[in-house]
Amino acid sequence: MDLKDLYRDVIVDHNRHPRNFRPMPDADRHAEGFNPLCGDRLTVYVKLDGERITDVSFQGSGCAISVASASLLTESVKGRTVPEAERLFTNMHELLTRDDAVADPVALGKLAALSGVREFPARVKCASLCWHTLDAALHREAAPVSTE
Amino acid sequence: MNAAPASATMQARASRPLDVEALRREFPVLSRQVNGRPLCYLDSAASSQRPQFVIDAISHYYETTHANVHRGVHTLSQEATDLFEGARETLRRFINARSTREVIFVRGTTEAINLVAQSYARPRLQPGNEILISWLEHHANIVPWQMVCEQTGAVLKVIPITRSGEVDFEAFESLLSERTRLLALSHVSNALGTIVPVERYIREARRRGIPVLLDGAQAAPHMPVDVQALDCDFYCFSGHKMCGPTGIGVLYGRESLLAAMPPWQGGGDMILAVSFKGTIYNELPYKFEAGTPHIAGAIGLGAAVDYLESIGLERIAAAEQDLLDYATQRLATIPGLTLVGTAPAKAAVVSFTVDGMHPHDLGTILDHEGVAIRTGHHCAMPVMEFFGLPATARASFAFYNTRAEVDRLVDALQVAREMLG
């Protein structure tokens, strides 16, 4: 188990320079996520045109894994439809939790950089928090999402 | 009979200088490797490790003696009862309680505080009465009081802390009123290490007739505790933070208060006679110990006390103070590192943040170097909120740690800086 599998260059880069890290005052949807274990908090904002996600951004504070994962999320779901984003969520969940994950690396693109996380079970929640939060935003769940 | 007689090593120890390397060999887990490196365990404030002596006391009990206590006339039951009650006497002596009637075995500090909240406070509290705690408290000394306030209409008041992490005594004095019904205070902060000068607080509260509960979870393992000298009404601590087993702890209570309190849980052992017309409760301390207790846990905790006393609580405190001073000085050399909690009197706890690095990432990278620290809110979210931090990294030291391990912590932090900085 090499730490460089977890903190790959892509992750370190997205942590240092998170993409789409901004509030979105005119968002159609937003949700808050909270990881009580480490105090990670983030808000995911979504702009929709029908079924299509035309813009997505996030704000908050967290560890390198949660910030990088959220940053990568915004890049990967922007322009996709809601069902496509849901499929990505399912793929990500498999990538993060299953040793025999058969997730399609081509479909995941840069998100595959997070595959090292599954070797660090205590950190899986960090990587998945933004996805649960996006899911809540898309389904208009009012209560903050918690990974506990 | 003895659970496990003290070894010659332990008996001889008191007269010799502290030999940390020899002590370390008595803790089997300290010889293991983590991620290919020798374990550097700096998380004793969360839970300590235990020596072979304690492990043997528990195994020996299960291998030779186990039966239910306070029940049978057969030999094993009598022996188990003697061991269990012997452990209670050891714990009584450890905290200098007047009587074993004041020493109640519970699952841990959390259960002890809940017991006092529900059995002492709840029947007495009226709407508008106040319970006073401090901003330093662990969740275990916050939530049980919030619950009892919800149940009774009482109000929870919080004594503020200063930027160095000390409880503000003047604010405490101004918060005391004729509505105050209880003061519940940590003896040592788990998140910051602050040693609270509880004597001043107890004196002031007792002068006004306000009972005082101390959360001693972080104090009992690291300094001598004398409940009579402290003059507190309740003192709570956990076995697993002081080289004993998990799932066992002690509630000390002043006998006059315990005697007036209703039982907390009902069941076997806490009764003298049961009929459908009514039940006569057992005497202290059994009134508060419903059901078969954690017999092996109590015996293991008694052994842990014997072990700690063979070293000496004063010597433990001195060794840990040296580690604290050395760690404080070494950590100051790391660029971007900020200590959180800088009270003049501290237990061997260093809570800190490093610019640009989340504590959780530090925890993972340090673990990879074999260094175990705690990261997060340390079950003290209000403390984190006070400092405007989501989390800190916390290294906590016990007498079995070394200066070389402090160096490993510092080296591992440099690795983290190179990886994420």
Interface residues (C-beta under 8 A of the other chain):
Chain A: M1 L3 L6 Y7 V12 N15 P36 L37 C38 G39 D40 R41 S61 G62 C63 A64 I65 F120 A122 R123 C126
Chain B: N35 M357 H358 P359 H360 D361 T364 I365 H368 T375 G376 H377 M384 L389 P390 A391 M419 L420
